[in-house]
Amino acid sequence: MKTPVNFAQPTRREALYGLGAGLGSVAFSSLLQGANSKVVHHPAKAKN
């Protein structure tokens, strides 16, 4: 037996929780992006 789906508008608490989770993930991804875009101080000197 399937549970009924609630199509009603979310409560204020649920909406704020969803907004906070969304903004937190955006901030976290921007922090991770800054960690990967470091400039290399010395050029690579690999020999074949």
PEQUI-V683128 format. One record per pair of residues at least 4 apart in sequence whose C-alpha atoms are under 8 Angstrom apart, sorted by the first residue. I is the first residue (numbers start at 1). J is the second residue. D is the distance in whole Angstrom. If there is no record, write none. Layout:
BEGIN
((I;J;D) (I;J;D))
END
This chain:
BEGIN
((10;14;6) (10;15;6) (11;15;6) (12;16;6) (13;17;6) (14;18;6) (15;19;6) (16;20;6) (17;21;6) (18;22;6) (19;23;6) (20;24;6) (21;25;6) (22;26;6) (23;27;6) (24;28;6) (25;29;6) (26;30;6) (27;31;6) (28;32;6) (29;33;6) (30;34;6) (31;35;7) (32;36;7) (33;37;7) (34;38;7))
END
